[in-house]
Amino acid sequence: MAFVDTPHVRELHAQYQEAGVEIVQKLTKQAWGGTDFIVRDPDGNAVAFVG
């Protein structure tokens, strides 16, 4: 799994939803303070976007 830090995680999540990207973990506020979501790329790899 790859992790990508982004300051606009909520906006990116909305864009991916609109585009029909496979989201395997919905936008989640984590106990450690960050917010993240996970998508699956066309090759089946998981990519987490963290803000």
LUMGU-777798 format. One record per atom (N, C-alpha, C): residue number from 1; chain; atom name; x negated, y negated, z. Coordinates in nm, 3 decimals. Atoms other than C-alpha are relative to their C-alpha. Example, Ala and Ser with C-alpha at 12.3 -4.5 7.8 and 13.67 -1.06 7.14 Angstrom:
// LUMGU-777798
  gudren  lumba  kekol       c1       c2       c3
       1      A      N   -0.089    0.119    0.000
       1      A     CA   -1.230    0.450    0.780
       1      A      C   -0.090   -0.120    0.000
       2      A      N    0.082    0.119   -0.006
       2      A     CA   -1.367    0.106    0.714
       2      A      C    0.077   -0.109    0.073
END
This chain:
// LUMGU-777798
  gudren  lumba  kekol       c1       c2       c3
       1      A      N   -0.085    0.117    0.000
       1      A     CA    0.000    0.000    0.000
       1      A      C   -0.089   -0.123    0.000
       2      A      N    0.070    0.128    0.002
       2      A     CA   -0.119   -0.347   -0.082
       2      A      C    0.083   -0.102    0.079
       3      A      N   -0.065    0.106   -0.076
       3      A     CA   -0.039   -0.647    0.138
       3      A      C   -0.039   -0.134   -0.064
       4      A      N    0.023    0.130    0.061
       4      A     CA    0.000   -0.996   -0.011
       4      A      C    0.058   -0.106    0.093
       5      A      N   -0.043    0.109   -0.087
       5      A     CA    0.016   -1.303    0.214
       5      A      C    0.055   -0.113   -0.087
       6      A      N   -0.061    0.108    0.075
       6      A     CA    0.251   -1.573    0.087
       6      A      C    0.073   -0.095    0.094
       7      A      N   -0.070    0.095   -0.087
       7      A     CA    0.382   -1.893    0.248
       7      A      C    0.150   -0.009   -0.033
       8      A      N   -0.139    0.012    0.044
       8      A     CA    0.712   -1.856    0.060
       8      A      C    0.067    0.137   -0.011
       9      A      N   -0.047   -0.138    0.004
       9      A     CA    0.813   -1.501    0.149
       9      A      C    0.151    0.009   -0.021
      10      A      N   -0.147   -0.005    0.015
      10      A     CA    1.188   -1.575    0.172
      10      A      C    0.043   -0.032   -0.143
      11      A      N   -0.032    0.037    0.137
      11      A     CA    1.201   -1.744   -0.167
      11      A      C   -0.040    0.111   -0.098
      12      A      N    0.046   -0.109    0.086
      12      A     CA    0.999   -1.463   -0.327
      12      A      C    0.096    0.119    0.010
      13      A      N   -0.095   -0.109   -0.020
      13      A     CA    1.234   -1.204   -0.177
      13      A      C    0.128   -0.026   -0.081
      14      A      N   -0.121    0.035    0.075
      14      A     CA    1.535   -1.387   -0.327
      14      A      C   -0.022    0.015   -0.150
      15      A      N    0.030   -0.012    0.143
      15      A     CA    1.368   -1.403   -0.669
      15      A      C   -0.007    0.146   -0.043
      16      A      N    0.012   -0.142    0.033
      16      A     CA    1.286   -1.032   -0.662
      16      A      C    0.137    0.068    0.001
      17      A      N   -0.135   -0.055   -0.003
      17      A     CA    1.644   -0.946   -0.563
      17      A      C    0.075   -0.035   -0.128
      18      A      N   -0.069    0.045    0.122
      18      A     CA    1.782   -1.152   -0.852
      18      A      C   -0.052    0.072   -0.124
      19      A      N    0.062   -0.065    0.115
      19      A     CA    1.538   -0.983   -1.092
      19      A      C    0.023    0.152   -0.002
      20      A      N   -0.027   -0.143   -0.004
      20      A     CA    1.646   -0.634   -0.982
      20      A      C   -0.118    0.087    0.036
      21      A      N    0.117   -0.075   -0.044
      21      A     CA    1.310   -0.532   -0.838
      21      A      C    0.042    0.097    0.110
      22      A      N   -0.032   -0.098   -0.105
      22      A     CA    1.328   -0.215   -0.624
      22      A      C   -0.061   -0.045    0.132
      23      A      N    0.044    0.041   -0.134
      23      A     CA    1.307   -0.337   -0.264
      23      A      C    0.020    0.117    0.094
      24      A      N   -0.008   -0.118   -0.086
      24      A     CA    1.225   -0.052   -0.027
      24      A      C    0.007   -0.036    0.148
      25      A      N   -0.023    0.050   -0.136
      25      A     CA    1.223   -0.261    0.290
      25      A      C    0.053   -0.142   -0.013
      26      A      N   -0.060    0.132    0.009
      26      A     CA    1.454   -0.558    0.321
      26      A      C   -0.084   -0.102    0.077
      27      A      N    0.068    0.108   -0.069
      27      A     CA    1.329   -0.894    0.446
      27      A      C    0.020    0.019    0.151
      28      A      N   -0.005   -0.035   -0.142
      28      A     CA    1.244   -0.830    0.811
      28      A      C   -0.090   -0.093    0.082
      29      A      N    0.079    0.077   -0.096
      29      A     CA    1.129   -1.053    1.098
      29      A      C   -0.064    0.101    0.093
      30      A      N    0.072   -0.099   -0.079
      30      A     CA    0.861   -0.847    1.271
      30      A      C   -0.028   -0.050    0.142
      31      A      N    0.027    0.034   -0.140
      31      A     CA    0.786   -0.838    1.646
      31      A      C   -0.128   -0.081    0.016
      32      A      N    0.127    0.072   -0.010
      32      A     CA    0.436   -0.975    1.579
      32      A      C    0.011   -0.142   -0.054
      33      A      N   -0.023    0.139    0.039
      33      A     CA    0.591   -1.295    1.438
      33      A      C    0.009   -0.026   -0.148
      34      A      N   -0.007    0.019    0.144
      34      A     CA    0.562   -1.249    1.063
      34      A      C    0.131    0.049   -0.058
      35      A      N   -0.116   -0.049    0.074
      35      A     CA    0.834   -1.187    0.807
      35      A      C   -0.053    0.067   -0.125
      36      A      N    0.051   -0.072    0.116
      36      A     CA    0.784   -0.929    0.535
      36      A      C    0.110    0.078   -0.070
      37      A      N   -0.083   -0.095    0.073
      37      A     CA    0.945   -0.710    0.270
      37      A      C   -0.092    0.081   -0.089
      38      A      N    0.082   -0.092    0.079
      38      A     CA    0.821   -0.421    0.060
      38      A      C    0.075    0.035   -0.128
      39      A      N   -0.055   -0.039    0.130
      39      A     CA    0.878   -0.351   -0.309
      39      A      C   -0.078    0.119   -0.054
      40      A      N    0.068   -0.108    0.070
      40      A     CA    0.788   -0.062   -0.536
      40      A      C   -0.030   -0.048   -0.140
      41      A      N    0.036    0.044    0.135
      41      A     CA    0.595   -0.142   -0.854
      41      A      C    0.036    0.111   -0.102
      42      A      N   -0.039   -0.099    0.103
      42      A     CA    0.657    0.039   -1.187
      42      A      C   -0.075    0.133    0.009
      43      A      N    0.076   -0.123   -0.015
      43      A     CA    0.386    0.296   -1.102
      43      A      C    0.031    0.073    0.130
      44      A      N   -0.039   -0.065   -0.124
      44      A     CA    0.549    0.380   -0.767
      44      A      C   -0.078   -0.044    0.123
      45      A      N    0.078    0.049   -0.113
      45      A     CA    0.305    0.190   -0.546
      45      A      C    0.082   -0.100    0.083
      46      A      N   -0.067    0.094   -0.089
      46      A     CA    0.434   -0.001   -0.243
      46      A      C   -0.085   -0.126    0.013
      47      A      N    0.067    0.129   -0.016
      47      A     CA    0.350   -0.371   -0.219
      47      A      C    0.079   -0.078    0.104
      48      A      N   -0.064    0.077   -0.106
      48      A     CA    0.425   -0.567    0.099
      48      A      C   -0.035   -0.147   -0.017
      49      A      N    0.018    0.146    0.002
      49      A     CA    0.472   -0.943    0.088
      49      A      C    0.027   -0.051    0.140
      50      A      N   -0.004    0.042   -0.140
      50      A     CA    0.406   -1.108    0.423
      50      A      C   -0.012   -0.150    0.009
      51      A      N    0.005    0.145   -0.021
      51      A     CA    0.472   -1.461    0.537
      51      A      C    0.000   -0.036    0.145
END
